[in-house]
Amino acid sequence: MMLKNIRITNNHPKKEKAILGVIIPFRFTTSRPDALNRISNIFKNPRPIEVRLYLVDSGSPEEEAKKVRELCVANNVEYIYIDTRNEMFSAGKARDIGAIYSNTDFITFQDIDCLPYGNFYNDLLNEIVNEELNTNQNDFFVIPCLFLTEKGSELYLNTPVDNRRELFYRNYFYGNSELIKSFALSASSIVVHRLHYLSIGGHNKIFRGHGFEDFELLHRASTYSNKYKRPRNYYTDKKDWDHPDYEGFRSMFRLYGDLLMSKGIFTCHIWHPTKTLELSYRSASKKNAELLTESMKDFDKNGINPQPLPDINRGKTLALGKENNAFYKSIWQVLPQFGVVEYVSEDKFNDAEEIVTFIKKYNYNRVLMPNPYGNPKRLEMYQGLKKAGIEYVVMDRGALPESVFFDSNGFNADSSSYDSDKWDFDLAPEEEESVNNYIQSERTSSITLEEQGNRVGADYLAEKLSISPYKKVLFIPFQRPSDTVIKYFSGSVSDMRGFIDFVEDLSLNLSDDWVVLAKKHPLEKEKPDSNRIVFVEDSTHIKDLLELADAVLLINSGVGVLSMIFEKPVLYVGDVFYAHPEINRKVSTPKEALAILDNLFVVNSDKTRRFVNYLINKFYSFGIFENEIVEKDDGSHFNITRKIQFYKIRVPGSPERRLTIRTRHLIDTSAPAYARYRAYLQNHKKKKKITNESSSTAIWFLRQLIKLFVNPRKFIKDFRGWVRKKKLI
């Protein structure tokens, strides 16, 4: 989204962050001379300090814009002016600008014609807590709205703010049509975590003018929330919020506001002549209606949101690489936390000095990049940034299943993020419980970073491999020779050939008490070239091998962390990020490894739990990966991450974010939430049962008919048996 020609009048210091931002899209037109009075009424409504109003003025004439700004300053309201005088007014665009510039945890949108009652904003704060939106940040709720008649509007405006709620909720309940024209879910008035809203790109820019852009947003938001079961004929617009059938998208969208309405939490839409809307603004609505179904189906098919919107409070980030590459596409949920992101390939810069100059010239706050060791040019840039003291964040897959890390202190073994002063502390009781549960789950589950065969257990594996019960097992997980950690962090062995020689030498000198088992990396086509090393079958599950092992030898594989979880002594040859003398030991020669294996140390369980606790509860982010295995020209494979659906996000400089991934709708149709549709749902269930029974009868009849022609004797025998069973003769 273009962020040019925007003027901000801040009435609150940047450090003073609020909980809820109320974004009010606005443009003054001569057809609505009452507009200033309407926003004044909103400003006068009481609000707690945790709530902040943002009026987004999208293209008002200069004279009126000045009046609006003065009104905002007088009422402690943030004023954002966008010079869009030559564009058709877009409430969606104004809302998105407000979301970008607000400095709050949550946001909602309020039309200038929607006037709340006295304690309304406090009620919204309470609902944020009740709905646990802090820990389920992809959930949301929607504010219902009562559209008042001209008479009802006059009464509402003349009623003291603290009495409005009771009076009009009672009239709504009793169906007073003289005061209340209709009920509607104010589809634009979504209450949602701001960073989640920014990550899904806000409103779809394909919609112009008035109408339906809010439905398309709700469609995407409800898909990520997955709170309610989708109704039949979902893409159909019944154009009625009170329809008794659970059909069409409105019937489900309404459920996101019904709970609030049952509690008497709502706004009231003050009457105004509909013809006051600009003709071009209204006419665009017809086109938008046509786009809606198309856009909804397209999202369901491809899962692609509009481009993420930036959190302007996080400044500017220079992202090394191409904008639409697999890496940046996979972390779309995280990008808003890097502010305005601009993409430049590392190949643009001749040397590290040039990128440093570029960053300073264009006032970037930080640099974001994938694995800095991924190619020589990126590594040069990374080392130059570190030397110049410029902030950076590197991201790569972590050592645990479903994990990634965003690190501002280095990468892998060269990072200070893993130093013991970050994690070696006594655990609180809740941390003890969390890490113990995680370790138990990891030990028993089959989930791993790379695809494995089925688990069979250590005992079965030992029998299959004919390993004596008294033998000790040294497990060696081989890595990919082309892996950057082999190229840059392999220590005394230098490369994979050196490690093979290391293992062969060690194997020759190990006592007969030991059995050496090795496993090639799942993505490698061929096993490492060795006549002395025994490799298990490729399908052997790595967790079965760890369960069986008495010790593990590796270069610097992430299996070292998994070995911690199984409390197995690890000997590492290269440089590792998980090094600690009470958990694992470095060996530079086969002789050193032999000495340790002859007198094997015991892993410090407390230290292990502290380190794992740090990874899972403080440092790593977690998400569900969608990967694609691609074959190279040489026949080997590599794994490309196409998408990550995060459920826990930890980015340096930002609070931890938690989201909920639901593979099935949360609230079953038997719940009271669907009460208004109960008759329809029960009737549809009966019809479905009758249809299934009719289908079964038809299939049975067809089978008998085929039998009559193919095997008449069997048909007659079966028919007589059926008659006797039914006692028809």
Secondary structure in CASP SS format (residue, H / E / C, confidence):
PFRMAT SS
TARGET T0000
AUTHOR 0000-0000-0000
METHOD secondary structure of the structure
MODEL  1
M C 1.00
M C 1.00
L C 1.00
K C 1.00
N C 1.00
I E 1.00
R E 1.00
I E 1.00
T E 1.00
N C 1.00
N C 1.00
H C 1.00
P C 1.00
K C 1.00
K C 1.00
E C 1.00
K C 1.00
A E 1.00
I E 1.00
L E 1.00
G E 1.00
V E 1.00
I E 1.00
I E 1.00
P E 1.00
F E 1.00
R C 1.00
F C 1.00
T C 1.00
T C 1.00
S C 1.00
R C 1.00
P C 1.00
D C 1.00
A H 1.00
L H 1.00
N H 1.00
R H 1.00
I H 1.00
S H 1.00
N H 1.00
I H 1.00
F H 1.00
K H 1.00
N C 1.00
P C 1.00
R C 1.00
P C 1.00
I C 1.00
E C 1.00
V E 1.00
R E 1.00
L E 1.00
Y E 1.00
L E 1.00
V E 1.00
D E 1.00
S E 1.00
G C 1.00
S C 1.00
P C 1.00
E H 1.00
E H 1.00
E H 1.00
A H 1.00
K H 1.00
K H 1.00
V H 1.00
R H 1.00
E H 1.00
L H 1.00
C H 1.00
V H 1.00
A H 1.00
N C 1.00
N C 1.00
V C 1.00
E E 1.00
Y E 1.00
I E 1.00
Y E 1.00
I E 1.00
D C 1.00
T C 1.00
R C 1.00
N C 1.00
E C 1.00
M C 1.00
F C 1.00
S C 1.00
A H 1.00
G H 1.00
K H 1.00
A H 1.00
R H 1.00
D H 1.00
I H 1.00
G H 1.00
A H 1.00
I H 1.00
Y H 1.00
S C 1.00
N C 1.00
T E 1.00
D E 1.00
F E 1.00
I E 1.00
T E 1.00
F E 1.00
Q C 1.00
D C 1.00
I C 1.00
D C 1.00
C E 1.00
L E 1.00
P C 1.00
Y C 1.00
G C 1.00
N C 1.00
F H 1.00
Y H 1.00
N H 1.00
D H 1.00
L H 1.00
L H 1.00
N H 1.00
E H 1.00
I H 1.00
V H 1.00
N H 1.00
E C 1.00
E C 1.00
L C 1.00
N C 1.00
T C 1.00
N C 1.00
Q C 1.00
N C 1.00
D C 1.00
F E 1.00
F E 1.00
V E 1.00
I E 1.00
P E 1.00
C E 1.00
L E 1.00
F E 1.00
L E 1.00
T C 1.00
E H 1.00
K H 1.00
G H 1.00
S H 1.00
E H 1.00
L H 1.00
Y H 1.00
L H 1.00
N H 1.00
T C 1.00
P C 1.00
V H 1.00
D H 1.00
N H 1.00
R H 1.00
R H 1.00
E H 1.00
L H 1.00
F H 1.00
Y H 1.00
R H 1.00
N H 1.00
Y H 1.00
F H 1.00
Y C 1.00
G C 1.00
N C 1.00
S C 1.00
E C 1.00
L C 1.00
I E 1.00
K E 1.00
S E 1.00
F E 1.00
A E 1.00
L E 1.00
S E 1.00
A E 1.00
S E 1.00
S E 1.00
I E 1.00
V E 1.00
V E 1.00
H E 1.00
R H 1.00
L H 1.00
H H 1.00
Y H 1.00
L H 1.00
S H 1.00
I C 1.00
G C 1.00
G C 1.00
H C 1.00
N C 1.00
K C 1.00
I C 1.00
F C 1.00
R C 1.00
G C 1.00
H C 1.00
G C 1.00
F C 1.00
E H 1.00
D H 1.00
F H 1.00
E H 1.00
L H 1.00
L H 1.00
H H 1.00
R H 1.00
A H 1.00
S H 1.00
T H 1.00
Y H 1.00
S H 1.00
N C 1.00
K C 1.00
Y E 1.00
K C 1.00
R C 1.00
P C 1.00
R E 1.00
N C 1.00
Y C 1.00
Y C 1.00
T C 1.00
D C 1.00
K C 1.00
K C 1.00
D C 1.00
W C 1.00
D C 1.00
H C 1.00
P C 1.00
D C 1.00
Y C 1.00
E E 1.00
G C 1.00
F H 1.00
R H 1.00
S H 1.00
M H 1.00
F H 1.00
R H 1.00
L H 1.00
Y H 1.00
G H 1.00
D H 1.00
L H 1.00
L H 1.00
M H 1.00
S H 1.00
K C 1.00
G C 1.00
I C 1.00
F C 1.00
T E 1.00
C E 1.00
H E 1.00
I C 1.00
W C 1.00
H C 1.00
P C 1.00
T H 1.00
K H 1.00
T H 1.00
L C 1.00
E C 1.00
L H 1.00
S H 1.00
Y H 1.00
R H 1.00
S H 1.00
A H 1.00
S H 1.00
K H 1.00
K H 1.00
N H 1.00
A H 1.00
E H 1.00
L H 1.00
L H 1.00
T H 1.00
E H 1.00
S H 1.00
M H 1.00
K H 1.00
D H 1.00
F H 1.00
D H 1.00
K H 1.00
N H 1.00
G C 1.00
I C 1.00
N C 1.00
P C 1.00
Q C 1.00
P C 1.00
L C 1.00
P C 1.00
D C 1.00
I H 1.00
N H 1.00
R H 1.00
G C 1.00
K E 1.00
T E 1.00
L E 1.00
A E 1.00
L E 1.00
G C 1.00
K C 1.00
E C 1.00
N C 1.00
N C 1.00
A H 1.00
F H 1.00
Y H 1.00
K H 1.00
S H 1.00
I C 1.00
W C 1.00
Q C 1.00
V C 1.00
L H 1.00
P H 1.00
Q H 1.00
F H 1.00
G C 1.00
V E 1.00
V E 1.00
E E 1.00
Y E 1.00
V E 1.00
S C 1.00
E H 1.00
D H 1.00
K H 1.00
F C 1.00
N C 1.00
D C 1.00
A H 1.00
E H 1.00
E H 1.00
I H 1.00
V H 1.00
T H 1.00
F H 1.00
I H 1.00
K H 1.00
K H 1.00
Y C 1.00
N C 1.00
Y C 1.00
N C 1.00
R E 1.00
V E 1.00
L E 1.00
M E 1.00
P C 1.00
N C 1.00
P C 1.00
Y C 1.00
G C 1.00
N C 1.00
P H 1.00
K H 1.00
R H 1.00
L H 1.00
E H 1.00
M H 1.00
Y H 1.00
Q H 1.00
G H 1.00
L H 1.00
K H 1.00
K H 1.00
A H 1.00
G C 1.00
I C 1.00
E C 1.00
Y E 1.00
V E 1.00
V E 1.00
M E 1.00
D E 1.00
R E 1.00
G C 1.00
A C 1.00
L C 1.00
P C 1.00
E C 1.00
S E 1.00
V E 1.00
F E 1.00
F E 1.00
D E 1.00
S C 1.00
N C 1.00
G C 1.00
F C 1.00
N H 1.00
A H 1.00
D H 1.00
S C 1.00
S H 1.00
S H 1.00
Y H 1.00
D C 1.00
S H 1.00
D H 1.00
K H 1.00
W C 1.00
D C 1.00
F C 1.00
D C 1.00
L C 1.00
A C 1.00
P H 1.00
E H 1.00
E H 1.00
E H 1.00
E H 1.00
S H 1.00
V H 1.00
N H 1.00
N H 1.00
Y H 1.00
I H 1.00
Q H 1.00
S H 1.00
E H 1.00
R H 1.00
T H 1.00
S C 1.00
S C 1.00
I C 1.00
T C 1.00
L C 1.00
E C 1.00
E C 1.00
Q C 1.00
G C 1.00
N C 1.00
R C 1.00
V C 1.00
G C 1.00
A H 1.00
D H 1.00
Y H 1.00
L H 1.00
A H 1.00
E H 1.00
K H 1.00
L C 1.00
S C 1.00
I C 1.00
S C 1.00
P C 1.00
Y C 1.00
K C 1.00
K E 1.00
V E 1.00
L E 1.00
F E 1.00
I E 1.00
P E 1.00
F C 1.00
Q C 1.00
R C 1.00
P C 1.00
S C 1.00
D C 1.00
T H 1.00
V H 1.00
I H 1.00
K H 1.00
Y H 1.00
F H 1.00
S C 1.00
G H 1.00
S H 1.00
V H 1.00
S C 1.00
D C 1.00
M H 1.00
R H 1.00
G H 1.00
F H 1.00
I H 1.00
D H 1.00
F H 1.00
V H 1.00
E H 1.00
D H 1.00
L H 1.00
S H 1.00
L H 1.00
N H 1.00
L C 1.00
S C 1.00
D C 1.00
D C 1.00
W E 1.00
V E 1.00
V E 1.00
L E 1.00
A E 1.00
K E 1.00
K C 1.00
H C 1.00
P C 1.00
L C 1.00
E C 1.00
K C 1.00
E C 1.00
K C 1.00
P C 1.00
D C 1.00
S C 1.00
N C 1.00
R C 1.00
I C 1.00
V C 1.00
F E 1.00
V C 1.00
E C 1.00
D C 1.00
S C 1.00
T C 1.00
H C 1.00
I H 1.00
K H 1.00
D H 1.00
L H 1.00
L H 1.00
E H 1.00
L H 1.00
A C 1.00
D C 1.00
A E 1.00
V E 1.00
L E 1.00
L E 1.00
I C 1.00
N C 1.00
S C 1.00
G C 1.00
V H 1.00
G H 1.00
V H 1.00
L H 1.00
S H 1.00
M H 1.00
I H 1.00
F C 1.00
E C 1.00
K C 1.00
P C 1.00
V E 1.00
L E 1.00
Y E 1.00
V C 1.00
G C 1.00
D C 1.00
V C 1.00
F C 1.00
Y C 1.00
A C 1.00
H C 1.00
P C 1.00
E C 1.00
I C 1.00
N E 1.00
R E 1.00
K E 1.00
V C 1.00
S C 1.00
T C 1.00
P H 1.00
K H 1.00
E H 1.00
A H 1.00
L H 1.00
A H 1.00
I H 1.00
L H 1.00
D H 1.00
N C 1.00
L C 1.00
F C 1.00
V C 1.00
V C 1.00
N C 1.00
S H 1.00
D H 1.00
K H 1.00
T H 1.00
R H 1.00
R H 1.00
F H 1.00
V H 1.00
N H 1.00
Y H 1.00
L H 1.00
I H 1.00
N H 1.00
K H 1.00
F H 1.00
Y C 1.00
S E 1.00
F E 1.00
G E 1.00
I E 1.00
F E 1.00
E E 1.00
N E 1.00
E E 1.00
I E 1.00
V E 1.00
E E 1.00
K C 1.00
D C 1.00
D C 1.00
G C 1.00
S C 1.00
H E 1.00
F E 1.00
N E 1.00
I E 1.00
T E 1.00
R E 1.00
K E 1.00
I E 1.00
Q E 1.00
F E 1.00
Y E 1.00
K E 1.00
I E 1.00
R C 1.00
V C 1.00
P C 1.00
G C 1.00
S C 1.00
P C 1.00
E C 1.00
R E 1.00
R E 1.00
L C 1.00
T C 1.00
I C 1.00
R C 1.00
T C 1.00
R C 1.00
H C 1.00
L C 1.00
I E 1.00
D C 1.00
T C 1.00
S C 1.00
A C 1.00
P H 1.00
A H 1.00
Y H 1.00
A H 1.00
R H 1.00
Y H 1.00
R H 1.00
A H 1.00
Y H 1.00
L H 1.00
Q H 1.00
N H 1.00
H H 1.00
K H 1.00
K H 1.00
K H 1.00
K H 1.00
K H 1.00
I H 1.00
T H 1.00
N H 1.00
E H 1.00
S H 1.00
S H 1.00
S H 1.00
T H 1.00
A H 1.00
I H 1.00
W H 1.00
F H 1.00
L H 1.00
R H 1.00
Q H 1.00
L H 1.00
I H 1.00
K H 1.00
L H 1.00
F H 1.00
V H 1.00
N C 1.00
P H 1.00
R H 1.00
K H 1.00
F H 1.00
I H 1.00
K H 1.00
D H 1.00
F H 1.00
R H 1.00
G H 1.00
W H 1.00
V H 1.00
R H 1.00
K H 1.00
K H 1.00
K C 1.00
L C 1.00
I C 1.00
END
